[in-house]
Each structure stands twice: as C-alpha cells, then as structure tokens.
Amino acid sequence: MNDPNYYADKYNAYEDTPKRIRVLDSTLREGEQHPGVSFSIKQRIQIAWMLDYFGVDQIEISPIVSPDHKEATKTIIKQGLRADIVSHGRALTEDIDISLSCDAKWVAAYLGISDIHLKDKLRITKEQALERAVKTVSYAKDHGLKIRFTVEDGSRAEPEFLLKICKAIQEVGVDRISLPDTVGIMRPIGMYNFVKSIHSEIDTPLDVHVHNDIGFALANAFSACEAGVDQIHTTIDGIGERTGIPSLAEVAVALTYLYKSPNDFRLDMLADLSRLIEQYTTIKPYDSKPIVGTSAYKHKAGTHLAAILKNPAAYEPIPPRVVGNHRTIVFGELAGKTGAGYLMSLLGIKHDNETAKKVAAGLKNLRMGDVLDIPLEDRLERKIINEEKKKDID
C-alpha cells in the first residue's frame, strides 16, 4: 500500500463530499484575555493581515475594551481584508453603537444565560435576558448589520430556556448563533448532544466556542461539527482566558487532513504565526505542542530514528515542511546502531556495523541523555536518502 494512512482513512470514514467547516480566529479578542497579553495597535494590524493571508473566514476583535482597541478595530476594518472583521461586544445597544462607529459590517453580542450567570453576574431574570437578546439582535438588524449572538455558558443553561432564546433571536433575523462551552465542562458526547438539541430545532448557522479547562476543547469543537456546527473559534497557539480555546494550527491541520474540509489554508504559515505570537507576548508554546512545537518533529528513540531515516512517514503523518516546521534528529543514549551510524556519516567518519554498534554502546554508557540535536535541513536529508539508496543497491 503506497499510502501509509490508507487503513486509518478507512476507519475515519470520510464522506464522499465533505462539508466545509469555517474558522473564526479570535486571537485579537479571546487571545488578549490571556494573562499578560496586550497587543499594540500595530501588532493587532499585523496579526490581522497574517490571519487573513493564512485563510481564516472571520477575525474577531472587541472595540469596547478601550480607545486603543477601538482604534485598532477601525483601522483593521479599513484594510479591506478578505476575512470578515467581527466587532465583539456585550448584548447592549450601546455596544452595537460602538461597532457602528467603527464602520463594522459584522458584530457579535454575548449574553450569559445560565442560572449562575443570570443570578450572580448579570442579576436579571430569564424574561429580562430574553428581552435583551431580542432587542440587541433587532437593533443590529435595523442598522443593517450582520450579527452573531453568543449564548454564553449555554452548555450549563436550562435546555428549554436555551432553545427559547435561540428561537426568539432567529425570529428577528440573527445571522449566526455561537454555542459555547464557556468553562470547558463538556465531554465530546455531551457537546454533540448539546449542539444537536439546537441544530435539530433551528435553521440558523452555528458557531462553536469551547474552552480547554480540562483539555477537551479540540475534541469538543469537532464533536460539535459532527452535530451540525459549521464554524470553529480558534486563537493562535490556543491562547485565551484561563486555559484558552482550540489552537488555530491544530484545527486547520485537522480540518485539512482528518476532515477533508475544502478550505484554502496556507498551512506553511502556522509555525510563523506561532513565532509571531511568541515574539509579541513572550509566551512560548510548550516543546511538544502539536504542529508548531519544537519537539513536534523531533525523533529520538533508536527504532524511531532508524525508521525516520529510511521513510519519515513511518512516524510523521504530516510532513513538517507543510506546516512550516522542520525535522530534528536527537542523538544520545537512545540513538541505537542506526542513529550512531548516521551521526558518524554526517561527521564524515567512515564506519561499519560493528563500529556503529560500539559508538551506540558508548553513547548509552555515557548516561548523558541527549548529546546532540541535528535539524535535518534539505542538504542533510538528501545526503541521508542518497546513502540509504546506495545501501539498498549494494
């Protein structure tokens, strides 16, 4: 079988015509809620340009936070980017007015609808919340805006009230509804049931906004898609309030390779986007972070090294170049005979199997852990492949 993923794809059971899942990136809104993060106006503009070029469908920013954020929102809207710029605020007409003053075409309004939010945060009744939701959507539509409404903490809201609000705002013309797991409390099956309960009753397109408090955000986002959602909220590197939301890199790669969604992402920008956020925030993604981490394509164990040096697909489902990352070989006490042999070859030292075995044994006996990391750039990779071909011929 030429395709190493052939049987995995069988289990994944792809549809003949996969549906397109959209991406809204909220680095400029949710991302700035990450502790210690505060972008300058120029940085916000740069991030917006790069996200647009990467290929996200919508970019979210909140002009109500400060005059600085309002200025950034205005400026980004004026850029004429391909992506929709979604101006985010509370479910209040005065927040809609701020978005209008920025020349927004898309707005987003949120309102906590769970009992705990209504009672302890907003101190309003369900009837007042329903009235506020309908009034906000109606006001936005009367002013020619497209609006997404977020039923904040919806996964913990009374189901009947949740559905009642969704139907009411659909009646007055809401363009999208965002179903959030605000505190990251859902299992994937729970997220599926939550979304399905709404999707089966209304026709309005649905977003999903899920938090990562217990580490289920990515799984819950895709479970929501299985239930009818067609837009996932992300941030670069998953930064956001508390433990954040799904990472743009992981969502984009999963959509492309695991869901066959017909997006037009420039995946080779992912590592650069991650580095940009690191530069602007000093928040470095952990080494083993999928796709963009420095260890995402780092190979160490002897049997892994032996396989990778012959055919990288043995342990790499997606080539590193595709996502802007690079492959690294780690030499040390776990390298084994094959790894030791290639290390000697790269250093220009002639060797045979016995010599390689001795070097491998020496590395193990040193007990120094990892001795050397070698990024496999094009020149070194070609050298290794050519030597492997020679061995096969001999």
C-alpha positions as CSV (number, residue, x, y, z in Angstrom):
1,M,0.0,0.0,0.0
2,N,1.6,3.3,-1.2
3,D,-0.4,5.5,1.2
4,P,0.7,4.7,4.8
5,N,-2.6,6.3,6.1
6,Y,-4.8,4.2,3.8
7,Y,-6.3,2.0,6.6
8,A,-6.6,4.8,9.1
9,D,-8.6,6.7,6.4
10,K,-10.9,3.7,6.2
11,Y,-11.6,3.9,9.9
12,N,-12.1,7.7,9.6
13,A,-15.0,7.0,7.2
14,Y,-14.8,10.2,5.1
15,E,-17.9,11.4,3.3
16,D,-17.9,11.5,-0.5
17,T,-18.5,15.3,-0.3
18,P,-17.0,16.6,3.0
19,K,-18.7,19.7,4.3
20,R,-16.7,22.9,4.6
21,I,-16.0,23.9,8.2
22,R,-15.2,27.6,8.6
23,V,-12.7,29.2,11.1
24,L,-13.2,32.3,13.1
25,D,-9.9,33.4,14.7
26,S,-10.2,35.3,18.0
27,T,-6.6,36.0,18.8
28,L,-7.3,39.7,18.8
29,R,-10.2,39.3,21.3
30,E,-10.1,36.0,23.2
31,G,-6.3,35.9,22.8
32,E,-5.9,39.3,24.6
33,Q,-7.8,37.8,27.6
34,H,-4.8,35.5,28.2
35,P,-2.9,36.8,31.3
36,G,0.0,39.0,30.4
37,V,-1.1,39.6,26.8
38,S,-1.7,43.1,25.4
39,F,-1.0,43.8,21.8
40,S,-0.2,47.3,20.4
41,I,-2.3,48.7,17.5
42,K,0.4,47.9,15.0
43,Q,0.7,44.3,16.3
44,R,-3.1,43.8,16.0
45,I,-3.0,45.0,12.4
46,Q,0.0,42.7,11.6
47,I,-1.8,39.7,13.2
48,A,-5.0,40.5,11.3
49,W,-3.1,40.7,8.0
50,M,-1.4,37.4,8.6
51,L,-4.5,35.7,9.7
52,D,-6.3,36.9,6.5
53,Y,-3.5,35.7,4.3
54,F,-3.5,32.4,6.1
55,G,-7.1,31.9,5.1
56,V,-9.4,32.2,8.1
57,D,-13.0,33.2,7.4
58,Q,-13.6,35.7,10.2
59,I,-11.4,37.7,12.5
60,E,-12.8,38.8,15.8
61,I,-11.8,41.9,17.8
62,S,-13.5,43.9,20.5
63,P,-13.6,47.7,20.2
64,I,-15.4,48.2,23.5
65,V,-12.4,47.3,25.7
66,S,-10.6,50.6,25.3
67,P,-10.0,53.5,22.9
68,D,-6.8,51.6,21.8
69,H,-8.9,48.6,20.8
70,K,-11.5,50.8,19.1
71,E,-8.7,52.5,17.0
72,A,-7.3,49.1,16.0
73,T,-10.8,47.8,15.1
74,K,-11.4,50.9,12.9
75,T,-8.0,50.5,11.2
76,I,-8.3,46.8,10.5
77,I,-11.8,47.2,9.0
78,K,-10.4,49.9,6.7
79,Q,-7.8,47.4,5.4
80,G,-10.4,45.7,3.1
81,L,-9.3,42.2,4.1
82,R,-10.9,39.2,2.6
83,A,-12.0,37.8,6.0
84,D,-15.0,39.3,7.8
85,I,-14.0,41.5,10.7
86,V,-16.4,40.7,13.6
87,S,-16.7,43.5,16.1
88,H,-17.4,41.9,19.5
89,G,-19.3,43.3,22.4
90,R,-22.0,42.8,25.1
91,A,-25.7,42.3,24.3
92,L,-26.3,46.0,24.7
93,T,-27.3,48.6,22.1
94,E,-24.6,51.0,23.2
95,D,-22.0,48.3,22.3
96,I,-23.6,48.0,18.9
97,D,-23.3,51.7,18.5
98,I,-19.5,51.5,19.2
99,S,-19.3,48.9,16.5
100,L,-21.3,51.1,14.1
101,S,-18.8,53.9,14.8
102,C,-16.0,51.6,13.6
103,D,-17.9,51.0,10.3
104,A,-18.3,47.3,11.2
105,K,-20.4,45.1,8.9
106,W,-20.4,42.1,11.3
107,V,-21.0,42.3,15.0
108,A,-21.1,39.7,17.8
109,A,-23.0,40.1,21.0
110,Y,-22.8,37.8,24.1
111,L,-25.2,37.3,27.0
112,G,-24.8,34.8,29.9
113,I,-27.9,32.7,30.0
114,S,-27.1,30.0,32.6
115,D,-28.8,30.3,36.0
116,I,-25.4,31.2,37.7
117,H,-24.7,34.0,35.1
118,L,-28.2,35.4,35.3
119,K,-28.3,35.4,39.1
120,D,-24.8,36.1,40.2
121,K,-23.2,38.1,37.3
122,L,-26.0,39.9,35.5
123,R,-28.7,39.9,38.2
124,I,-31.5,39.8,35.8
125,T,-34.4,37.4,35.2
126,K,-34.8,35.0,32.3
127,E,-37.5,37.2,30.9
128,Q,-35.2,40.2,31.0
129,A,-32.4,38.2,29.4
130,L,-34.8,37.1,26.6
131,E,-35.9,40.7,26.1
132,R,-32.3,41.9,26.0
133,A,-31.3,39.3,23.4
134,V,-34.2,40.1,21.1
135,K,-33.7,43.8,21.5
136,T,-29.9,43.6,20.7
137,V,-30.4,41.5,17.6
138,S,-33.3,43.6,16.3
139,Y,-31.2,46.8,16.9
140,A,-28.3,45.4,14.9
141,K,-30.5,44.2,12.0
142,D,-32.3,47.6,12.0
143,H,-28.9,49.2,11.4
144,G,-28.0,47.0,8.5
145,L,-25.5,44.8,10.4
146,K,-24.9,41.1,10.3
147,I,-24.9,39.7,13.8
148,R,-23.7,36.6,15.7
149,F,-25.3,36.0,19.1
150,T,-23.4,34.1,21.7
151,V,-25.5,32.3,24.4
152,E,-22.7,32.5,26.9
153,D,-22.4,29.5,29.3
154,G,-25.0,27.8,27.1
155,S,-23.8,24.3,28.0
156,R,-24.8,24.9,31.6
157,A,-28.1,26.7,30.8
158,E,-31.5,25.2,31.3
159,P,-32.2,23.5,27.9
160,E,-35.7,24.8,27.5
161,F,-34.6,28.4,28.1
162,L,-31.6,28.0,25.8
163,L,-33.8,26.8,22.9
164,K,-36.3,29.5,23.7
165,I,-33.7,32.3,23.3
166,C,-32.3,30.7,20.1
167,K,-35.7,30.5,18.5
168,A,-36.5,34.1,19.6
169,I,-33.4,35.6,18.1
170,Q,-33.8,33.5,14.9
171,E,-37.3,35.1,14.6
172,V,-35.8,38.6,14.5
173,G,-33.1,37.7,12.0
174,V,-29.9,36.7,13.8
175,D,-27.3,35.6,11.2
176,R,-25.3,33.1,13.3
177,I,-25.6,31.7,16.9
178,S,-22.5,30.7,18.9
179,L,-22.9,27.7,21.2
180,P,-20.2,27.9,23.9
181,D,-18.8,25.5,26.5
182,T,-17.6,28.5,28.5
183,V,-16.0,26.6,31.3
184,G,-14.8,23.6,29.4
185,I,-17.0,21.2,31.3
186,M,-18.3,19.0,28.4
187,R,-17.4,15.6,27.3
188,P,-17.4,15.1,23.5
189,I,-20.6,13.2,23.6
190,G,-22.1,15.9,25.8
191,M,-21.0,18.5,23.3
192,Y,-22.6,16.6,20.5
193,N,-25.9,16.3,22.4
194,F,-25.8,20.0,23.3
195,V,-25.4,21.1,19.8
196,K,-27.8,18.6,18.3
197,S,-30.5,19.8,20.6
198,I,-30.3,23.2,19.0
199,H,-29.4,22.3,15.4
200,S,-32.4,20.0,15.1
201,E,-34.8,22.8,16.1
202,I,-33.4,25.9,14.2
203,D,-32.0,26.7,10.8
204,T,-29.5,29.5,11.8
205,P,-25.9,28.6,11.1
206,L,-24.0,27.7,14.3
207,D,-20.5,28.5,15.7
208,V,-18.8,26.6,18.5
209,H,-16.6,28.4,21.1
210,V,-15.1,25.9,23.5
211,H,-12.7,26.3,26.4
212,N,-9.9,24.0,27.4
213,D,-10.2,23.8,31.1
214,I,-10.0,20.0,31.2
215,G,-8.2,19.6,27.9
216,F,-11.2,18.6,25.8
217,A,-11.5,21.8,23.7
218,L,-10.3,20.4,20.4
219,A,-12.3,17.2,20.7
220,N,-15.4,19.1,21.7
221,A,-15.0,21.5,18.8
222,F,-15.0,18.6,16.3
223,S,-17.8,16.8,18.1
224,A,-19.8,20.0,17.7
225,C,-19.1,19.9,14.0
226,E,-20.4,16.3,13.8
227,A,-23.6,17.6,15.3
228,G,-24.1,20.5,12.9
229,V,-21.8,23.4,13.7
230,D,-20.0,24.9,10.6
231,Q,-17.6,27.3,12.2
232,I,-15.0,26.8,14.9
233,H,-13.4,29.6,17.0
234,T,-9.6,29.4,17.4
235,T,-6.7,31.5,18.5
236,I,-3.0,31.3,17.5
237,D,-1.4,28.7,19.9
238,G,-4.8,28.4,21.7
239,I,-4.1,31.4,24.0
240,G,-7.1,32.9,25.8
241,E,-9.0,33.2,29.1
242,R,-7.6,30.7,31.6
243,T,-6.5,27.7,29.6
244,G,-7.7,29.1,26.3
245,I,-9.6,27.6,23.3
246,P,-8.6,25.4,20.4
247,S,-5.3,26.2,18.6
248,L,-5.6,27.5,15.0
249,A,-2.8,25.2,14.0
250,E,-4.4,22.0,15.3
251,V,-7.9,23.0,14.0
252,A,-6.6,23.9,10.5
253,V,-4.5,20.8,10.1
254,A,-7.3,18.5,11.4
255,L,-9.7,20.2,9.0
256,T,-7.4,19.7,6.1
257,Y,-6.1,16.2,6.8
258,L,-8.7,14.5,9.0
259,Y,-11.9,16.1,7.9
260,K,-11.0,16.9,4.2
261,S,-12.7,20.2,4.6
262,P,-12.2,22.2,1.4
263,N,-10.6,25.3,3.0
264,D,-7.8,27.3,1.4
265,F,-5.3,27.5,4.3
266,R,-1.7,28.4,3.8
267,L,-0.6,25.7,6.3
268,D,3.1,26.6,5.9
269,M,2.5,29.8,7.8
270,L,1.5,28.0,11.0
271,A,5.0,28.0,12.6
272,D,5.5,31.6,11.6
273,L,2.2,32.6,13.2
274,S,3.2,30.8,16.4
275,R,6.6,32.6,16.4
276,L,4.9,35.9,15.9
277,I,2.7,35.5,19.0
278,E,5.8,34.3,20.9
279,Q,7.6,37.5,19.8
280,Y,4.7,39.8,20.7
281,T,3.8,38.1,24.1
282,T,7.0,36.2,25.2
283,I,4.6,33.2,25.6
284,K,6.5,30.3,24.2
285,P,4.4,27.2,23.1
286,Y,5.5,24.1,25.0
287,D,8.0,22.0,23.2
288,S,5.7,19.1,22.4
289,K,2.8,21.3,21.3
290,P,1.3,19.6,18.2
291,I,2.2,21.0,14.8
292,V,4.2,24.1,15.9
293,G,6.2,22.9,19.0
294,T,10.0,22.4,18.7
295,S,9.6,18.7,19.5
296,A,6.6,18.1,17.2
297,Y,9.0,16.7,14.6
298,K,11.9,15.7,16.8
299,H,12.9,12.0,16.8
300,K,15.0,10.3,19.5
301,A,14.3,6.6,20.1
302,G,16.6,4.2,18.2
303,T,13.9,2.3,16.4
304,H,12.2,5.6,15.5
305,L,15.4,7.1,14.2
306,A,16.0,4.0,12.0
307,A,12.6,4.2,10.5
308,I,12.6,8.0,10.1
309,L,15.9,8.0,8.3
310,K,14.5,5.5,5.8
311,N,11.0,6.8,5.4
312,P,9.8,9.8,7.5
313,A,6.1,8.8,7.0
314,A,6.8,5.9,9.5
315,Y,6.3,8.4,12.3
316,E,5.2,11.6,10.6
317,P,1.6,11.7,9.5
318,I,2.1,15.1,8.0
319,P,5.5,16.3,6.6
320,P,7.0,19.2,8.7
321,R,7.5,21.4,5.7
322,V,3.8,21.5,5.1
323,V,3.2,23.4,8.4
324,G,6.4,25.4,8.4
325,N,8.2,23.3,10.9
326,H,11.3,21.1,10.5
327,R,12.5,17.7,11.3
328,T,15.2,17.2,14.0
329,I,17.2,14.1,14.9
330,V,18.3,13.6,18.5
331,F,21.5,11.7,19.2
332,G,22.1,10.3,22.6
333,E,21.8,7.2,24.7
334,L,18.7,6.1,22.9
335,A,20.1,6.5,19.4
336,G,20.9,2.9,18.6
337,K,23.2,1.5,15.9
338,T,21.4,3.2,13.0
339,G,21.4,6.6,14.6
340,A,25.1,6.3,15.6
341,G,25.9,5.2,12.1
342,Y,24.2,8.3,10.6
343,L,25.9,10.6,13.1
344,M,29.3,9.2,12.1
345,S,28.3,9.6,8.4
346,L,27.3,13.2,8.9
347,L,30.6,13.9,10.6
348,G,32.4,12.4,7.7
349,I,33.7,9.4,9.7
350,K,33.9,6.0,7.9
351,H,32.1,3.3,9.7
352,D,30.7,-0.2,9.5
353,N,28.0,-2.0,11.6
354,E,30.5,-3.0,14.3
355,T,31.8,0.5,14.7
356,A,28.3,1.9,14.8
357,K,27.4,-0.6,17.5
358,K,30.4,0.5,19.6
359,V,29.5,4.2,19.2
360,A,25.9,3.5,20.2
361,A,27.1,1.5,23.2
362,G,29.4,4.3,24.2
363,L,26.6,6.9,24.0
364,K,24.5,4.7,26.3
365,N,27.3,4.2,28.8
366,L,28.0,7.9,29.0
367,R,24.5,8.3,30.6
368,M,24.4,11.9,29.3
369,G,20.9,11.8,27.9
370,D,20.6,13.8,24.7
371,V,24.0,14.7,23.3
372,L,23.2,16.4,20.1
373,D,20.2,17.8,18.1
374,I,20.6,18.0,14.4
375,P,17.9,19.7,12.3
376,L,17.6,17.8,9.1
377,E,17.7,20.6,6.5
378,D,17.4,19.8,2.8
379,R,21.1,19.2,2.2
380,L,21.4,16.7,5.1
381,E,18.2,15.0,4.2
382,R,19.3,14.5,0.6
383,K,22.6,13.1,1.8
384,I,20.9,10.6,4.1
385,I,18.4,9.5,1.4
386,N,21.2,9.0,-1.2
387,E,23.2,6.9,1.2
388,E,20.2,4.8,2.0
389,K,19.6,4.2,-1.7
390,K,23.2,3.1,-2.1
391,K,22.8,0.6,0.7
392,D,19.7,-0.8,-0.9
393,I,21.6,-1.2,-4.2
394,D,24.6,-2.8,-2.5
